[in-house]
Amino acid sequence: MSVRDWELVGAPNARDLGGLPTTEGRRVRVGRLIRTAALGRLTEADLTVLGRLAPACVVDLRDDSETVLAPPNRLVGDPFLVRLPVLDPAHPGFSYLSAVLHGHDLTGYEEQARRGAAAAMAEVYRWFVRGAAAREGFARAVRLAADPAHLPLLFHCSAGKDRTGWLAVVLLTALGVDEETVRADYLRHNDLTVELRAAASAAMLRRRPELDPETAQAVLGVRPEYLDAAYDEVRRVHGSFDAYLVDGLGVTPEVRAALRTHLLD
């Protein structure tokens, strides 16, 4: 099964990271790293595809507060399931964005609303770099990906764009993929979810007609400035991405070598 010949109707932004080139002339091995949205809406046909992909490990980056509101993941086979919740319920950006998404009362979020949803998204991306739960979750996921017993590895959050997107950035950068290519994969979410985002935006505006359509778009899509915020935080806190991998995530030379041995052609 090649890198682009499958899709999941119930997770339209799903994709194999295989085939992406590194700066050393190698390529990410096909069928080893698969990023998706949550798997609760997979169709029967999707399950057939998932069975062919045969993930040995499924990493779920959601918190209990999210899984309780979502349909249970649909899986095939007997993959090793790992919950690594990357979320801080007390973080004002997370709580505001969750309230917007679910149509909750926005009283108390006046400052976040004034600054806008895009600013809240950027702050969440900064937290991906410095937050304790984020560093712990992403670090564990990297170690799992370095172990061939857990490959193929499928990883997801709810929408499969932000936490999943940053984990993809971390893994691809550790493998030696250049930033331009990493960014292009990150931004593919928008092209793959045009219809889904339009339907979700319409539903949000029906629930709350006073909501600014720009707010819905900022929450449902990905933007270069979100990724810029995380990269800026990496440089501010650690100086470089390599230092972030080592000091922020504990990616040792041995782990990085294992990643490249098992995930690159």
N, C-alpha and C positions, 0 to 999 in steps of 0.2 A: 504494500500500500504506500503510494508516494505522498509527498508532503501536501499536495493540494487536491487530492482526488476524493476527499470525503468531507462531509459536513454533518452537523447535528441540528435538526430543525428546532429542537427544544432548547438549544444553546447556540444561537447563530454566530456568536463571536468565537466559537471554539476553533483552535488551530494547533497544528504540530509546529514546534519551533525548529524542527529538522530542516536542513538545507541552508540555513543562514550561514554566511561565510564569516570566518575569523580573519583577523589582520595577518595571520601567519599562513594563510592559504588553505586552511582546513575548513571543514563544514560541520555544523551541528548534525549529529546522527539522526536520521529519520526514525520516528516512532519511539523516541526515548523520553521526550519532554512534551507534554500536552497541556495546554492551558484552556480553561473553559469557564463558563458561568456555572452556577449551581445546577445540579443534575436532576432536580425534582420534576422538571417538565419535559423530560425526554420522551419521545414517541417510541412505539415498538420498533419502528425502522431504525431509530437512533440506537436502541439497545443492540441491534444487530451490528451496527458500526462499532459501538463501544466494545462489543465482544471481540471484534477483529483487532481493535487497538490493544486489547488485553492489558490494561494497566495493572501492574503488580502492587502499586501503592496509590492511594487517593488521599491527597492533603486538602483538608477543608479549613479555610482561614476565617470562617464565620464564628461569631459568638453565639452562646445559647439564646440570647435575646433575638437573634436573627433566625436561627433554625426553627424555633418554636412557631414562627409566623409563616414558614415556607413549607411546601410539600417535601416529604422525605426524598432524599437522593434515590434515584433509580440506578442500580448497579447490576453488573453481570459478573459471574465468576466469584472469586473470593479474595478481592484485593485487601491489602493491609490498610486499614482506615486510620488516619491520624488527624486529630482535631488540634489545630494550632490557632486559637482565636487571636487575631490581630485587630484589636479594638479597645478603645478606652471610653466607656460609657460616660465618664465625667468630662471628657474633652468637649469644649463648647462647639467645636466644628462638627464632630461626630453627632452630637445630640441635635444640633440645629438641622443638619442635613437629613438626619433620620426623620425629624418632625416634618420637614418639607416633603420628603418622599412618601410618608404615610398619612399625610393630611392631618397631622395633629395640631393642636393649639400652639401658635407661635408666640404667645404671651411670654415675655421674659427673654426673647431672642431679638429684641429691637436693635441692639448693636450689631449682631451678626447679619440681620436683614439689611441694615444700613450699609454695611460694607459689601454685602452681596454674596451669593452662593459661590461664585468663582473664587473669591478670597477665602471662603471657608474651605473649599476644596484644596486650595494651595496650602493652607495651614495643616490640613490633614496629611498631605504629602510630606510636609516637613516633619510631622510627627512620625511618619514611617521610618525616618532616619534616626530620630533621637529617642522615641518612646520605648520604654522597657519591654512592653508586651510585643511591640513590633520587632525589636531587635531579637528577642527570644524566639519568636515564631519564624521569622525569616532565616535566622541562623540554623534552627532545627531543620527547616525545609531544605536548606543547602546541603546539610550533612546527609539527609535522606537521599538526595539526588546523587550524591557521590558514592552511594552504596549500590552496586549492581543488583543486589537482592531486591531493591525497591524500584527497579526499572522494568518496564516503562513507568514513569511517574506522572500522574495527572494531578494538577493543582487548580483550585478554584476558590472564589469567595461567593458573594451573592450575584452581582452583575458580571463578574469576571473581567473587570476593567481597571480597578484602582489597586487594591491589595494584590490581586493576581498580576496586574500590570507591573507593579514595582518588583514583585518576586521574579517575574520574567526578566526585568532589567538587571537585577542582581545576578541571576544565573547566566544570562547571556554575556554580561560584562566579565564575569569570572572566567568564562570560557574563551574570552578574547574577541568577542564580536564588537565592532566599532560602534560609537555612539549614534551615528547617522542611521545605521541599520537597526539598532535597538529602538530608536525613536520611530522609525517607520513601522515596525511591528506593533509598538504601543498604539500608534494612531490608527491602525487598521480597524480597531473597534468601531470607529465611527462609520466606516464604509460597510462593515458587516452587519450593522444594526440600524440602518436607516428606517426601515418599516417598524421595527420594534420600538425605537425611541419615539417615533411619531405617535404610535398608539399609546405609549406610556405617558407622553407629554399631554396628549388629549385627555387621558384619564385623570391626571393630576389637576388639570385646569377645570375639569367638570366638578371635581370634589371641592376645589377652591377657586372660584372664578376670578377672585381678586388677585390671584397669584400672577406675578410677572412671567410671561412666557420665557424670558431670558433666564429666569431662575430655574425653570424646569430643564432647559437646554444645558445649563451649566452643570446640573446634577447628573443628567443622564448620559452625557458624552464625556470624552477625554479631550484635553487641550494641551498644546505644547507648554503653556505656562504652568500647568500642574507639575509636569515632569521637571521643568526648570526649577520650581520651588524645591523639589527633592534634591536635585543636583546641587543647587546653591547651598542647601543645608549640609550636604556631604562635604562640600568644600569648606564651609564655615566651621564645622565641628571637627572634621578629620583632615582637611587639607587636600585629599585626593580620594578617588574611588578605591584605589588599591588599599589605602590606609583604612578606609571605612570597612572594607571586607575583612581586614585583619583585626583592627581594634574594635570596630563596632559589632561585627558578626562572628568574630573568632574563627575566620576561615584560615586555617593553617596552610602552609605550603603543601603538606601531605593531602589535605582535603582538596585543594585546588588541582593538584596533580591527578587525583582520583577522578575529579569531575572531567578533566580533559581526556583521561584514558578511556573512560566509559561513555562519554557523550560526544566525542568528536571522531570524525572519520579522517 
